[in-house]
Amino acid sequence: MNNKLIDLHTHSLLSDGALLPSELVRRYECAGFKAVAITDHADSSNIDFIIESLVRVSKQLSKYWNIKVIPGIELTHIPLQQFSPLLKRARAKGAKIVVAHGESPVEPVIRGTNRAALSAGVDILAHPGNITKEDAILAVKRGVCLEITTRRGHSRANRHVANMAKRYSAKVVINSDMHLPGNIPSHAMFIKTAKLAGLSGKDITRAYSNSEGLLRKIC
């Protein structure tokens, strides 16, 4: 199944990751991934620079290497009122995928971030922590995928996120939130993380299909 591997949430040194975009992509290519999205952290201070840089390098790397590179952004720790305008700005600048930094159990994310991000219509709500019933239902209505993450700390809420997604038929995707070379996941790591979250084999297959669906939508 390696040829199906997609990671739609990673970070380069354009924000708080350790690798140049080119090295990040090269390592993912060597790990057998068919596609990777670089979604560096952004607010109003750096969103233009990051997206412009990632759009440029993504076109170059996708042309020369055997992996699809997707320029994206992760809206992170921003005022709730900024989700809609910054989402529109990101799209206009060329971001193919917009991730929202959800209400992780290990960071002081503003309460209400999940709701604001979902209402704005981001593509993925990352590590949404103790997501509520109302927000899980809103994710379904807005077509937003909820993330099951391999990242330490954020992953503490995976089981709750998976339960809420299954209960209310929300789509899930499995991502790494990669910052360091050692965070690059294998197929086995994705499967282990999903099973620890309580996902069945069929659920995991659907999660992979959800990532494929996003890839088709944005490419």
C-alpha positions in Angstrom: 0.0 0.0 0.0 3.0 2.3 0.0 2.0 3.7 -3.3 -1.1 5.1 -1.6 0.7 7.0 1.1 -0.2 10.7 1.4 0.7 13.1 4.1 -1.2 16.4 4.0 0.3 18.0 7.1 4.0 18.7 7.3 6.3 21.6 8.2 9.6 22.9 6.7 12.0 25.5 8.1 9.8 28.1 6.5 8.1 27.9 9.9 9.2 25.6 12.8 10.3 22.5 10.9 13.9 21.4 10.5 14.2 20.8 6.7 14.3 22.8 3.6 11.2 22.1 1.5 13.4 20.3 -1.0 14.9 17.9 1.6 11.5 17.3 3.1 10.1 16.3 -0.2 13.1 14.2 -1.1 12.8 12.3 2.2 9.1 11.7 1.6 9.8 10.5 -2.0 12.4 8.0 -0.6 9.9 6.8 2.0 7.5 5.8 -0.8 4.9 8.6 -0.6 2.9 9.5 -3.7 2.1 13.0 -2.4 3.0 15.4 0.4 1.6 18.8 1.4 3.8 21.3 3.0 1.6 23.3 5.4 3.8 25.6 7.4 2.4 27.6 10.3 1.1 31.0 9.5 -0.7 34.1 10.7 -1.1 37.5 9.1 2.6 38.2 9.6 4.0 35.5 7.3 1.2 34.0 5.2 2.1 35.7 2.0 5.8 34.9 2.1 5.3 31.2 3.0 2.6 30.5 0.3 4.5 32.3 -2.4 7.7 30.3 -1.5 5.9 27.0 -1.3 4.0 27.6 -4.6 7.3 28.2 -6.4 9.2 25.3 -5.0 6.3 22.9 -5.2 6.0 23.4 -9.0 9.8 22.8 -9.4 10.0 19.7 -7.3 6.8 18.1 -8.7 8.3 18.7 -12.2 11.6 16.9 -11.5 10.7 14.3 -8.9 8.3 11.4 -8.8 6.1 12.8 -6.0 3.2 15.3 -6.0 4.1 18.3 -3.9 1.2 20.4 -2.6 1.7 24.0 -1.4 -0.4 24.6 1.7 -0.6 26.5 5.0 -1.7 25.8 8.6 -3.5 28.8 10.2 -2.1 28.7 13.7 -3.1 30.4 17.0 -4.9 33.2 15.2 -7.9 35.3 16.4 -11.1 33.6 15.6 -12.3 36.5 13.5 -9.3 36.0 11.1 -10.1 32.5 9.9 -12.4 33.5 7.0 -10.3 36.4 5.7 -7.0 34.5 6.0 -8.5 31.5 4.4 -9.6 33.6 1.4 -6.1 35.2 1.3 -4.4 31.8 1.4 -6.5 30.5 -1.5 -5.9 33.7 -3.5 -2.1 33.3 -3.0 -2.2 29.8 -4.3 -2.5 27.5 -1.2 -4.0 24.2 -2.5 -4.8 23.0 1.0 -5.6 24.9 4.1 -5.2 23.3 7.5 -6.4 24.8 10.8 -4.4 24.3 14.0 -7.2 22.8 16.1 -7.8 22.8 19.8 -4.9 20.4 20.7 -4.9 19.1 24.3 -1.3 20.2 24.7 -1.3 23.8 23.6 -3.1 27.0 24.7 -5.3 27.2 21.5 -8.1 29.7 21.8 -11.4 28.1 22.7 -13.7 28.3 19.8 -10.9 27.7 17.2 -12.4 24.4 16.0 -15.8 26.1 15.4 -14.3 29.1 13.7 -12.1 27.0 11.4 -14.9 24.7 10.5 -17.3 27.6 9.8 -14.7 29.2 7.5 -14.4 25.9 5.5 -10.8 24.8 5.9 -9.8 21.5 4.3 -8.5 19.8 7.4 -9.0 20.5 11.1 -5.8 19.3 12.6 -5.6 17.6 16.0 -9.0 19.0 17.1 -8.7 17.7 20.7 -11.9 17.3 22.7 -14.1 18.2 19.7 -17.7 18.6 20.5 -20.8 16.9 19.0 -21.8 20.2 17.5 -18.4 20.7 15.8 -18.3 17.1 14.5 -21.7 17.7 12.9 -20.5 21.0 11.5 -17.4 19.2 10.0 -19.8 17.0 8.1 -21.9 19.9 6.9 -18.8 21.9 5.8 -17.0 18.9 4.3 -14.0 19.3 6.5 -11.8 16.3 7.3 -10.8 15.7 11.0 -7.3 14.6 11.6 -5.9 11.6 13.3 -2.3 12.5 14.0 0.9 10.5 14.6 2.4 13.5 16.4 3.2 13.0 20.1 1.1 15.1 22.4 -1.5 16.1 19.9 -2.3 12.3 19.4 -3.7 12.1 23.0 -7.1 13.0 21.7 -7.1 10.7 18.7 -9.4 8.2 20.2 -12.0 10.8 21.1 -11.7 12.4 17.6 -12.1 9.0 15.9 -15.2 8.2 18.1 -16.8 11.5 17.3 -16.1 11.1 13.6 -17.6 7.6 13.5 -20.6 8.6 15.6 -21.5 11.6 13.4 -20.1 10.3 10.0 -17.4 12.9 9.7 -14.4 12.2 7.4 -11.0 11.6 8.9 -7.5 11.7 7.4 -4.3 10.4 8.9 -1.4 12.8 8.9 2.0 13.2 10.7 2.3 16.9 11.5 5.9 16.3 10.6 8.6 18.8 11.9 11.7 16.6 12.1 13.1 13.9 9.8 12.3 11.3 12.5 8.6 12.3 12.3 8.2 11.0 8.7 5.7 8.2 9.0 5.7 4.7 7.5 2.7 2.8 6.4 3.1 0.8 9.6 3.1 3.9 11.8 -0.1 5.2 10.1 -1.8 1.9 10.7 -0.6 1.6 14.3 -1.8 5.2 15.1 -5.2 4.5 13.5 -5.7 1.3 15.3 -4.8 2.9 18.7 -7.4 5.5 17.9 -9.9 2.7 17.5 -10.2 2.7 13.7 -11.1 -0.6 12.0 -9.5 -1.8 8.8 -12.4 -0.4 6.9 -12.1 2.9 8.7 -8.4 3.1 7.8 -9.2 2.3 4.1 -11.8 5.1 4.2 -9.3 7.5 5.7 -6.8 6.8 2.9 -9.6 7.3 0.4 -10.4 10.7 2.0 -6.8 11.8 1.5 -7.0 10.6 -2.1 -10.2 12.6 -2.5 -8.6 15.8 -1.2 -5.7 15.2 -3.5 -8.0 14.8 -6.5 -9.9 17.9 -5.5 -6.9 20.2 -5.3 -4.8 18.8 -8.1 
